[in-house]
């Protein structure tokens, strides 16, 4: 059974504020899924909030307290201009950070096979003490840390195919050999990190794999990178759990990228990872929503992604 983790708070973050990372992104996804044959094949589950001690595994306590204590009557800019908080944002961020853990517990307990976390705000740019790139808490990093630190897993793979490099996730695990971080991203592009020479530090050296992709890259380019680099690296690592930073902004119609990925390719990449998960970790896999800003392309790409998850 595929679980879809959602919550009303994810629709209230940035409500009434003009921003490319708008609640309409999630509305389009959920409305599209509600009309799809997939709706009868999924279990819709309310997200639960992250505990403070879970957030502290990847974030500084003062930063956590600063976010959760925000008293907001009107929009507040949290970084240099693109990460904004509105009244529902602190709680939305707390629930977004808890969604992956809720899914992980259900999967580890055998109550779900896989899960998609339809969360906002996204997470992979958030650093230990800093919000950036629309991200506040690093949702996927919180989940990966829970799996290694609390669930006791030795090998967790994080595959990030958002068009923007997940600088926050990389930095949080750059010295950790229990988390394999693989990122496919347009380069050079925001946030300017993710060169192929960045492979990790200390015992984590070799457990960060950056796969920069140039402007204009299409399905064939992504397919080749998956076949030649992503899948062999994951097979070699033999993960006990696979996590996906599922951004859909590599789509050819997305306004924030220069790549040419089509809707079906997101299903194809998902299928390759699902097969890898079945080889190594009994199919255990969770994806968390990151970017994707053309509303129609986003909703249709998520549908292909979930079809392949099932």
C-alpha positions as CSV (number, residue, x, y, z in Angstrom):
1,X,0.0,0.0,0.0
2,X,1.2,3.5,-0.9
3,X,0.7,6.1,1.7
4,X,0.2,9.8,0.9
5,X,1.1,12.0,3.9
6,X,-0.7,15.3,3.9
7,X,-2.1,18.0,6.2
8,X,-4.2,21.2,5.9
9,X,-1.3,23.2,7.3
10,X,0.7,22.5,4.1
11,X,-2.0,24.5,2.2
12,X,-2.0,27.4,4.6
13,X,1.8,28.1,4.4
14,X,2.1,31.4,2.4
15,X,-1.7,31.6,2.1
16,X,-2.6,34.9,0.6
17,X,1.0,35.8,-0.3
18,X,2.1,36.1,-3.9
19,X,5.0,33.6,-4.2
20,X,6.1,31.0,-6.8
21,X,6.1,28.3,-4.0
22,X,2.3,28.8,-3.5
23,X,-0.4,26.7,-1.9
24,X,-1.7,26.2,-5.4
25,X,1.1,23.7,-6.0
26,X,-0.3,21.3,-3.5
27,X,-3.9,22.1,-4.4
28,X,-3.2,21.1,-8.0
29,X,-1.5,17.9,-6.9
30,X,-4.3,16.8,-4.5
31,X,-7.1,17.8,-6.9
32,X,-5.4,15.9,-9.8
33,X,-4.9,12.8,-7.6
34,X,-8.4,12.9,-6.4
35,X,-9.6,12.5,-10.0
36,X,-7.1,9.8,-10.8
37,X,-7.5,6.0,-10.6
38,X,-4.6,6.2,-8.1
39,X,-6.9,7.6,-5.4
40,X,-8.4,4.2,-4.8
41,X,-5.0,2.6,-4.5
42,X,-3.5,5.0,-1.9
43,X,-4.0,5.5,1.8
44,X,-4.3,9.2,2.7
45,X,-2.8,9.9,6.1
46,X,-2.6,13.1,8.2
47,X,0.9,14.2,9.0
48,X,2.1,14.4,12.6
49,X,4.5,17.1,13.9
50,X,8.2,16.5,14.4
51,X,9.5,16.3,18.0
52,X,12.0,18.9,18.9
53,X,14.6,16.3,19.6
54,X,14.2,15.0,16.1
55,X,14.8,18.4,14.6
56,X,17.9,18.8,16.8
57,X,19.6,15.9,15.1
58,X,20.1,18.2,12.0
59,X,19.3,21.8,13.2
60,X,20.7,24.1,15.8
61,X,18.3,24.4,18.9
62,X,18.4,28.2,18.8
63,X,17.4,28.2,15.1
64,X,14.5,25.7,15.9
65,X,13.3,27.9,18.8
66,X,13.5,31.1,16.6
67,X,11.3,29.5,13.9
68,X,8.7,28.0,16.3
69,X,8.4,31.1,18.4
70,X,7.6,33.4,15.4
71,X,4.5,35.5,16.1
72,X,3.5,36.5,12.6
73,X,0.6,38.9,11.7
74,X,2.0,39.5,8.2
75,X,4.6,38.0,5.9
76,X,8.1,37.9,7.2
77,X,11.3,37.3,5.1
78,X,13.5,34.7,6.7
79,X,16.6,35.0,4.5
80,X,17.7,37.3,1.7
81,X,14.3,37.4,0.0
82,X,12.9,34.2,-1.3
83,X,12.1,32.3,2.0
84,X,8.9,33.8,3.5
85,X,6.9,32.9,6.6
86,X,3.2,33.7,7.1
87,X,1.0,33.0,10.2
88,X,0.7,29.2,9.6
89,X,4.3,28.7,8.6
90,X,5.9,27.6,11.9
91,X,3.4,24.8,12.4
92,X,3.4,23.9,8.7
93,X,7.2,23.5,8.9
94,X,7.0,21.4,12.0
95,X,4.5,19.1,10.4
96,X,6.5,18.9,7.2
97,X,9.5,17.9,9.1
98,X,7.5,15.2,10.9
99,X,5.8,13.8,7.8
100,X,8.7,11.7,6.6
101,X,9.3,10.2,10.1
102,X,5.6,9.3,10.4
103,X,5.8,7.6,7.0
104,X,9.0,5.8,8.0
105,X,7.5,4.4,11.2
106,X,4.5,3.1,9.3
107,X,6.7,1.4,6.7
108,X,9.1,-0.1,9.3
109,X,6.0,-1.4,11.1
110,X,4.8,-3.1,7.9
111,X,1.7,-0.9,7.7
112,X,2.7,0.8,4.4
113,X,5.0,-0.3,1.6
114,X,6.1,3.1,0.4
115,X,5.0,6.7,0.9
116,X,4.8,10.1,-0.7
117,X,4.9,13.1,1.6
118,X,2.9,16.0,0.0
119,X,4.6,18.6,2.1
120,X,5.1,22.4,2.1
121,X,7.4,24.1,2.9
122,X,10.0,22.1,1.0
123,X,13.3,21.3,2.8
124,X,16.5,20.4,1.0
125,X,18.1,23.9,1.0
126,X,17.6,24.4,4.7
127,X,20.9,24.3,6.6
128,X,21.6,23.7,10.3
129,X,21.1,27.4,11.3
130,X,19.6,28.9,8.2
131,X,16.4,29.0,6.1
132,X,17.0,29.4,2.4
133,X,15.5,28.6,-1.0
134,X,11.9,28.4,0.2
135,X,13.0,25.8,2.8
136,X,12.8,26.1,6.6
137,X,13.4,22.7,8.2
138,X,15.2,20.1,6.2
139,X,12.5,17.5,6.0
140,X,14.4,14.8,4.3
141,X,17.5,15.2,6.5
142,X,15.3,14.9,9.6
143,X,13.9,11.6,8.2
144,X,17.3,10.3,7.3
145,X,18.7,11.2,10.7
146,X,15.8,9.5,12.4
147,X,16.4,6.3,10.4
148,X,20.1,6.2,11.4
149,X,20.1,7.7,14.9
150,X,16.8,6.3,16.3
151,X,15.6,3.5,14.1
152,X,19.2,2.2,14.1
153,X,19.7,1.7,10.3
154,X,23.3,1.6,9.0
155,X,22.7,2.6,5.4
156,X,20.2,5.2,4.1
157,X,20.3,6.4,0.5
158,X,19.0,9.9,-0.3
159,X,18.5,10.6,-4.0
160,X,17.7,14.2,-4.9
161,X,16.6,14.9,-8.4
162,X,15.3,18.5,-7.8
163,X,16.7,20.8,-10.4
164,X,18.5,22.8,-7.6
165,X,21.3,21.2,-5.6
166,X,20.3,20.2,-2.0
167,X,23.1,22.1,-0.3
168,X,21.5,21.7,3.1
169,X,21.1,17.9,2.9
170,X,24.7,17.5,1.6
171,X,26.2,19.6,4.4
172,X,24.3,17.8,7.1
173,X,25.6,14.4,6.0
174,X,29.0,15.3,4.4
175,X,30.9,13.5,7.3
176,X,28.5,10.6,7.7
177,X,29.1,7.2,6.0
178,X,25.7,5.9,6.9
179,X,23.9,8.3,4.5
180,X,24.6,8.1,0.8
181,X,23.6,11.5,-0.8
182,X,23.2,11.6,-4.6
183,X,22.1,14.8,-6.3
184,X,21.2,15.4,-10.0
185,X,20.9,19.1,-10.5
186,X,21.4,21.8,-13.1
187,X,24.8,23.4,-12.8
188,X,25.6,26.2,-12.6
189,X,22.3,27.1,-11.1
190,X,20.9,28.2,-7.7
191,X,22.3,27.8,-5.0
192,X,25.7,27.5,-6.8
193,X,26.8,24.4,-4.9
194,X,27.0,20.8,-6.0
195,X,30.2,20.5,-8.1
196,X,31.3,17.0,-9.0
197,X,34.4,17.5,-6.8
198,X,32.4,17.6,-3.6
199,X,32.4,14.0,-2.4
200,X,32.2,14.3,1.3
201,X,34.6,14.8,4.2
202,X,36.5,12.5,6.5
203,X,34.7,9.1,6.9
204,X,31.9,10.6,4.7
205,X,34.3,10.9,1.8
206,X,32.8,9.0,-1.2
207,X,29.3,9.1,0.3
208,X,28.3,12.3,-1.5
209,X,27.8,12.0,-5.2
210,X,27.1,15.2,-7.1
211,X,26.0,14.7,-10.7
212,X,25.8,18.2,-12.3
213,X,23.6,18.4,-15.4
214,X,23.8,21.2,-18.0
215,X,21.0,23.4,-19.3
216,X,19.1,21.7,-22.0
217,X,19.5,18.2,-20.6
218,X,16.6,15.9,-21.6
219,X,15.2,12.5,-20.8
220,X,18.0,10.7,-22.6
221,X,20.6,12.6,-20.4
222,X,18.8,11.8,-17.2
223,X,18.3,8.2,-18.2
224,X,22.0,7.8,-18.9
225,X,23.0,9.4,-15.6
226,X,20.6,7.0,-13.8
227,X,21.9,3.9,-15.6
228,X,25.6,4.8,-15.5
229,X,25.8,6.5,-12.0
230,X,22.8,6.6,-9.8
231,X,21.7,2.9,-9.8
232,X,25.2,1.5,-9.7
233,X,26.1,3.7,-6.7
234,X,22.9,2.7,-4.9
235,X,23.4,-1.0,-5.7
236,X,27.0,-0.8,-4.3
237,X,25.8,1.0,-1.1
238,X,23.0,-1.6,-0.6
239,X,20.7,0.7,1.4
240,X,18.3,-0.4,4.1
241,X,15.9,2.5,3.1
242,X,15.7,4.8,0.1
243,X,14.6,8.5,0.4
244,X,13.8,10.7,-2.6
245,X,14.0,14.5,-2.6
246,X,11.3,14.6,-5.2
247,X,11.4,18.0,-7.0
248,X,9.7,18.2,-10.3
249,X,11.3,21.4,-11.6
250,X,13.5,19.7,-14.1
251,X,10.4,19.5,-16.2
252,X,10.6,21.2,-19.6
253,X,7.7,23.5,-18.8
254,X,9.0,24.6,-15.4
255,X,9.8,28.4,-15.1
256,X,12.8,27.9,-12.8
257,X,15.0,25.6,-14.8
258,X,16.6,25.1,-18.2
259,X,16.3,21.4,-18.5
260,X,13.9,19.4,-20.8
261,X,12.6,16.5,-18.8
262,X,9.2,15.2,-19.8
263,X,6.4,14.1,-17.5
264,X,6.9,10.3,-18.1
265,X,10.6,10.5,-17.1
266,X,9.7,11.1,-13.5
267,X,7.9,7.8,-13.5
268,X,10.8,6.1,-15.2
269,X,13.3,7.4,-12.6
270,X,11.0,6.3,-9.8
271,X,10.6,2.8,-11.3
272,X,14.4,2.4,-11.4
273,X,14.7,3.3,-7.7
274,X,11.7,1.2,-6.7
275,X,13.3,-1.8,-8.4
276,X,16.6,-1.0,-6.5
277,X,14.7,-0.7,-3.3
278,X,13.1,-4.1,-3.9
279,X,16.6,-5.6,-4.4
280,X,18.1,-4.2,-1.2
281,X,15.5,-3.0,1.3
282,X,12.2,-4.8,0.8
283,X,10.9,-2.0,-1.3
284,X,11.1,0.6,1.5
285,X,11.0,4.0,0.0
286,X,9.7,7.5,0.8
287,X,9.6,10.5,-1.4
288,X,9.2,14.1,-0.1
289,X,7.9,16.9,-2.3
290,X,10.5,19.6,-3.0
291,X,10.2,21.9,-6.1
292,X,8.1,22.1,-9.2
293,X,6.4,25.3,-10.3
294,X,4.4,24.8,-13.4
295,X,1.2,23.6,-11.8
296,X,-0.1,21.3,-14.6
297,X,3.3,19.8,-15.2
298,X,3.8,19.3,-11.4
299,X,0.5,17.5,-10.9
300,X,0.9,15.3,-13.9
301,X,4.5,14.4,-13.0
302,X,3.6,13.5,-9.4
303,X,0.9,11.2,-10.8
304,X,3.6,9.4,-12.9
305,X,5.9,9.3,-9.9
306,X,3.2,7.7,-7.7
307,X,2.1,5.2,-10.4
308,X,5.7,4.0,-10.4
309,X,5.8,3.9,-6.6
310,X,2.8,1.6,-6.6
